[in-house]
Amino acid sequence: MRRGELAERSGCNIEAVRFYEKRGLLPAPPRTSAGHRDYAPEHLKRLTFIRRSRELGFTLEEIRGLLGLVDGGEWTCAEVRAMTLEHLADVQSKIADLQKLALILGDMAAQCDGGAVPECPIVDALMGNPASPATTSD
């Protein structure tokens, strides 16, 4: 199949296919006698794996590690699970950080009555007013 068909069937765009090829995550396909790339079903499977991994928030290096396990043929489910649990811990940490951020932003917004005056507690907080909620520590 050609690159456009591969992109369409995998749910990626053509630029993503090129990007993953350049990064070495997707091997270059053989070429036809006319010089066109000829992607095989294995390319589609691998590209779908990469796309789904990205949707789940895995970094390119984490995906490279997962693919390295799979490509080597010596992987175990325990190794994949360990990598997944490590990624889960990172996601949970980011969620906690976002929850803290949401509290700070909520506190800032609560101090502003939305009036028509130029003084604004949100701007004060962003400017670094020591009494503002945006500058308080955890």
TASUL-V243898 format. One record per residue. N is the residue number from 0. RES is the residue in one small letter. OMEGA is omega in degrees with one decimal (NA if undefined). NEAR is the number of other ideal C-beta (glycine too) atoms within 8 Angstrom. Layout:
n->N res->RES omega->OMEGA near->NEAR
n->N res->RES omega->OMEGA near->NEAR
This chain:
n->0 res->m omega->179.8 near->8
n->1 res->r omega->-175.7 near->9
n->2 res->r omega->-179.3 near->10
n->3 res->g omega->178.5 near->7
n->4 res->e omega->177.3 near->9
n->5 res->l omega->179.8 near->15
n->6 res->a omega->-178.1 near->12
n->7 res->e omega->-177.2 near->7
n->8 res->r omega->-178.8 near->8
n->9 res->s omega->-176.3 near->11
n->10 res->g omega->177.0 near->6
n->11 res->c omega->171.6 near->11
n->12 res->n omega->-176.2 near->6
n->13 res->i omega->179.9 near->9
n->14 res->e omega->178.4 near->6
n->15 res->a omega->178.3 near->10
n->16 res->v omega->178.6 near->15
n->17 res->r omega->-178.7 near->9
n->18 res->f omega->-178.1 near->8
n->19 res->y omega->174.5 near->12
n->20 res->e omega->-178.8 near->11
n->21 res->k omega->179.3 near->6
n->22 res->r omega->178.1 near->8
n->23 res->g omega->178.3 near->7
n->24 res->l omega->179.2 near->11
n->25 res->l omega->-177.4 near->12
n->26 res->p omega->177.8 near->7
n->27 res->a omega->-179.8 near->5
n->28 res->p omega->172.1 near->9
n->29 res->p omega->179.0 near->5
n->30 res->r omega->175.9 near->8
n->31 res->t omega->177.9 near->8
n->32 res->s omega->177.9 near->4
n->33 res->a omega->177.2 near->4
n->34 res->g omega->179.0 near->5
n->35 res->h omega->174.6 near->7
n->36 res->r omega->-178.1 near->10
n->37 res->d omega->-178.1 near->10
n->38 res->y omega->-179.1 near->11
n->39 res->a omega->176.7 near->8
n->40 res->p omega->177.7 near->5
n->41 res->e omega->176.5 near->6
n->42 res->h omega->179.4 near->12
n->43 res->l omega->179.1 near->13
n->44 res->k omega->-178.5 near->8
n->45 res->r omega->179.7 near->12
n->46 res->l omega->176.6 near->14
n->47 res->t omega->176.0 near->10
n->48 res->f omega->-179.4 near->11
n->49 res->i omega->-179.4 near->13
n->50 res->r omega->-179.4 near->12
n->51 res->r omega->178.0 near->8
n->52 res->s omega->177.9 near->11
n->53 res->r omega->178.1 near->9
n->54 res->e omega->179.6 near->6
n->55 res->l omega->173.4 near->7
n->56 res->g omega->177.1 near->7
n->57 res->f omega->176.4 near->9
n->58 res->t omega->177.8 near->6
n->59 res->l omega->179.4 near->7
n->60 res->e omega->176.2 near->6
n->61 res->e omega->177.9 near->11
n->62 res->i omega->177.6 near->14
n->63 res->r omega->178.0 near->10
n->64 res->g omega->177.5 near->9
n->65 res->l omega->179.6 near->13
n->66 res->l omega->177.1 near->12
n->67 res->g omega->176.3 near->8
n->68 res->l omega->-177.8 near->12
n->69 res->v omega->-177.3 near->8
n->70 res->d omega->-179.2 near->6
n->71 res->g omega->179.0 near->7
n->72 res->g omega->-177.1 near->5
n->73 res->e omega->-174.4 near->5
n->74 res->w omega->174.4 near->9
n->75 res->t omega->177.4 near->6
n->76 res->c omega->179.7 near->6
n->77 res->a omega->179.5 near->6
n->78 res->e omega->178.6 near->9
n->79 res->v omega->178.6 near->11
n->80 res->r omega->179.7 near->8
n->81 res->a omega->178.6 near->8
n->82 res->m omega->179.9 near->12
n->83 res->t omega->178.7 near->8
n->84 res->l omega->176.1 near->8
n->85 res->e omega->177.8 near->8
n->86 res->h omega->177.6 near->12
n->87 res->l omega->178.3 near->8
n->88 res->a omega->177.0 near->8
n->89 res->d omega->179.5 near->8
n->90 res->v omega->-180.0 near->9
n->91 res->q omega->176.5 near->8
n->92 res->s omega->178.1 near->8
n->93 res->k omega->177.5 near->8
n->94 res->i omega->178.7 near->8
n->95 res->a omega->178.0 near->8
n->96 res->d omega->179.3 near->8
n->97 res->l omega->177.3 near->8
n->98 res->q omega->176.0 near->8
n->99 res->k omega->178.9 near->9
n->100 res->l omega->179.0 near->8
n->101 res->a omega->177.8 near->8
n->102 res->l omega->179.7 near->8
n->103 res->i omega->179.9 near->11
n->104 res->l omega->177.3 near->8
n->105 res->g omega->177.4 near->8
n->106 res->d omega->179.1 near->9
n->107 res->m omega->-178.0 near->14
n->108 res->a omega->-179.5 near->8
n->109 res->a omega->-179.5 near->6
n->110 res->q omega->-178.3 near->10
n->111 res->c omega->-179.8 near->9
n->112 res->d omega->177.7 near->3
n->113 res->g omega->-177.4 near->3
n->114 res->g omega->-176.9 near->4
n->115 res->a omega->-179.7 near->2
n->116 res->v omega->-178.1 near->5
n->117 res->p omega->178.5 near->3
n->118 res->e omega->-177.5 near->5
n->119 res->c omega->179.3 near->8
n->120 res->p omega->178.5 near->10
n->121 res->i omega->177.9 near->10
n->122 res->v omega->177.6 near->7
n->123 res->d omega->-179.6 near->10
n->124 res->a omega->179.7 near->14
n->125 res->l omega->177.6 near->8
n->126 res->m omega->176.6 near->6
n->127 res->g omega->175.5 near->7
n->128 res->n omega->-175.2 near->8
n->129 res->p omega->-179.3 near->5
n->130 res->a omega->-174.3 near->3
n->131 res->s omega->-179.6 near->14
n->132 res->p omega->-177.2 near->9
n->133 res->a omega->-177.5 near->8
n->134 res->t omega->178.3 near->8
n->135 res->t omega->-179.3 near->6
n->136 res->s omega->-177.3 near->2
n->137 res->d omega->NA near->2
